[in-house]
Amino acid sequence: MRDADTVVNSAGVIADERAILRVLYSYGHAIDYGEEDEWVGLFTPDGIFHVELPRGQPPIHCAGRKELAAFVAAHPRAPAALHKHLLLNSLIDVHDNEAQAASYFQLLLDIDGKPETYCFGRYLDQLVRCEGGIWRFRKRVAQVQSMLPHSFPRNEGDK
């Protein structure tokens, strides 16, 4: 039989994992629909977003709220660019006020009226519990492992 401390600790870990999953899922909803403030708010003030691209393409690197805000402001969104960031098979390890998560991702994109997988890969996340018990990304690394060769759509007016 499990003692009361074990049950309480298990419940706390489950609650933390659910709160972290909420952050991971909120990322996709916010970037897909241009919810810029919400997306930036998922990161700590000094948070890092780093994208490793395949085929020798240079990485994308954003550090701090100003760079994160510039990145998401330029990112295409619905309804001009229809895409969905899907998150799969998340593994989360919580250690007090820090956590690591590894997840697969798939990016669906409307290409010439047809839904296609634009890219897929893996997210490696470092999260911290911030003021008020809110979990945020300290660092999110997107390892794009495969990607279609044509460019990602742009917002109207971008060249």
C-alpha positions as CSV (number, residue, x, y, z in Angstrom):
1,M,0.0,0.0,0.0
2,R,1.3,3.5,-0.9
3,D,1.7,6.0,1.9
4,A,0.0,9.4,1.9
5,D,3.2,11.3,0.9
6,T,3.6,9.1,-2.2
7,V,0.0,9.7,-3.2
8,V,0.4,13.5,-2.7
9,N,3.7,13.6,-4.6
10,S,2.2,11.6,-7.5
11,A,-0.8,13.9,-7.7
12,G,1.6,16.9,-7.8
13,V,3.7,15.4,-10.6
14,I,0.5,14.6,-12.6
15,A,-0.7,18.2,-12.1
16,D,2.7,19.5,-13.2
17,E,2.7,17.3,-16.3
18,R,-0.8,18.4,-17.2
19,A,0.2,22.1,-16.8
20,I,3.3,21.5,-18.9
21,L,1.2,19.8,-21.6
22,R,-1.0,22.8,-21.6
23,V,2.0,25.0,-22.4
24,L,3.1,22.6,-25.2
25,Y,-0.3,22.6,-26.8
26,S,-0.8,26.3,-26.4
27,Y,2.3,26.9,-28.4
28,G,0.7,25.4,-31.5
29,H,-2.7,27.1,-31.1
30,A,-1.0,30.5,-30.6
31,I,1.4,30.3,-33.5
32,D,-1.2,28.9,-35.9
33,Y,-3.7,31.7,-35.3
34,G,-1.4,34.7,-34.7
35,E,-1.9,35.0,-31.0
36,E,1.4,36.8,-30.7
37,D,1.3,38.0,-27.1
38,E,0.2,34.5,-25.9
39,W,2.9,32.8,-27.8
40,V,5.7,35.1,-26.5
41,G,4.2,34.8,-23.0
42,L,4.9,31.0,-23.1
43,F,8.6,31.8,-22.8
44,T,10.6,33.3,-19.9
45,P,11.8,36.9,-20.5
46,D,15.2,35.5,-21.5
47,G,13.7,32.4,-23.2
48,I,15.2,30.9,-26.3
49,F,13.6,29.4,-29.4
50,H,16.0,27.6,-31.7
51,V,15.2,25.8,-35.0
52,E,17.6,23.4,-36.5
53,L,16.8,23.0,-40.2
54,P,17.8,20.1,-42.5
55,R,20.0,20.0,-45.6
56,G,22.6,22.5,-44.3
57,Q,20.1,25.4,-44.0
58,P,21.1,28.0,-41.4
59,P,19.2,27.7,-38.1
60,I,16.7,30.2,-36.7
61,H,17.6,31.5,-33.3
62,C,15.6,33.9,-31.1
63,A,16.6,34.9,-27.6
64,G,14.6,37.2,-25.3
65,R,11.1,38.6,-25.7
66,K,12.0,41.2,-28.3
67,E,13.4,38.6,-30.8
68,L,10.6,36.2,-30.0
69,A,8.0,38.9,-30.7
70,A,9.7,39.7,-34.0
71,F,9.7,36.1,-35.0
72,V,6.1,35.4,-34.3
73,A,4.9,38.7,-35.8
74,A,6.5,37.7,-39.1
75,H,5.1,34.1,-38.9
76,P,2.2,33.4,-41.3
77,R,-1.1,32.6,-39.8
78,A,-4.7,31.8,-40.6
79,P,-6.6,32.7,-42.6
80,A,-3.8,33.7,-45.1
81,A,-1.7,30.7,-44.4
82,L,-3.5,27.6,-43.1
83,H,-1.3,25.4,-41.0
84,K,-1.5,23.2,-37.9
85,H,1.4,22.4,-35.5
86,L,0.6,18.9,-34.2
87,L,2.3,17.6,-31.0
88,L,2.8,13.9,-30.6
89,N,4.2,11.4,-28.0
90,S,5.4,13.9,-25.4
91,L,7.7,12.6,-22.6
92,I,7.9,14.9,-19.6
93,D,10.3,14.7,-16.7
94,V,9.6,17.1,-13.8
95,H,12.3,17.9,-11.2
96,D,11.0,20.4,-8.6
97,N,10.7,23.7,-10.5
98,E,12.3,22.5,-13.7
99,A,11.2,20.1,-16.4
100,Q,12.4,18.6,-19.6
101,A,10.1,17.5,-22.4
102,A,10.7,15.7,-25.7
103,S,8.0,15.5,-28.3
104,Y,7.5,14.7,-31.9
105,F,5.9,17.3,-34.1
106,Q,4.3,17.5,-37.5
107,L,3.4,20.7,-39.3
108,L,0.4,20.3,-41.7
109,L,0.2,23.0,-44.3
110,D,-2.4,23.8,-47.0
111,I,-0.4,23.7,-50.3
112,D,-2.3,24.7,-53.4
113,G,-5.6,23.6,-51.7
114,K,-4.2,20.2,-50.5
115,P,-3.2,19.3,-46.9
116,E,0.3,18.1,-46.8
117,T,3.0,17.5,-44.2
118,Y,5.4,20.4,-44.6
119,C,7.8,19.1,-42.0
120,F,8.3,16.9,-39.0
121,G,10.8,16.4,-36.3
122,R,11.3,16.7,-32.6
123,Y,11.0,19.4,-29.9
124,L,13.4,19.4,-27.0
125,D,12.1,21.7,-24.2
126,Q,13.5,23.0,-21.0
127,L,10.7,24.6,-18.8
128,V,10.7,26.3,-15.5
129,R,8.0,27.0,-13.0
130,C,7.7,30.8,-12.8
131,E,5.9,33.2,-10.4
132,G,2.4,32.1,-9.7
133,G,3.3,28.5,-10.5
134,I,3.1,29.1,-14.2
135,W,5.3,26.9,-16.4
136,R,7.2,28.6,-19.3
137,F,9.8,27.6,-21.8
138,R,13.3,28.5,-20.9
139,K,14.4,26.9,-24.1
140,R,12.6,25.2,-27.0
141,V,14.7,23.5,-29.7
142,A,12.9,22.4,-32.8
143,Q,14.9,19.8,-34.7
144,V,13.3,19.7,-38.1
145,Q,14.3,16.3,-39.4
146,S,12.5,16.4,-42.8
147,M,11.0,19.2,-44.8
148,L,9.4,19.9,-48.2
149,P,11.8,21.8,-50.5
150,H,9.5,24.7,-51.3
151,S,9.4,27.7,-49.0
152,F,6.9,28.4,-46.3
153,P,4.1,30.8,-47.2
154,R,4.4,34.4,-46.2
155,N,1.9,36.9,-44.7
156,E,0.2,39.1,-47.2
157,G,2.4,42.1,-47.9
158,D,5.7,40.3,-47.0
159,K,8.2,40.0,-49.8
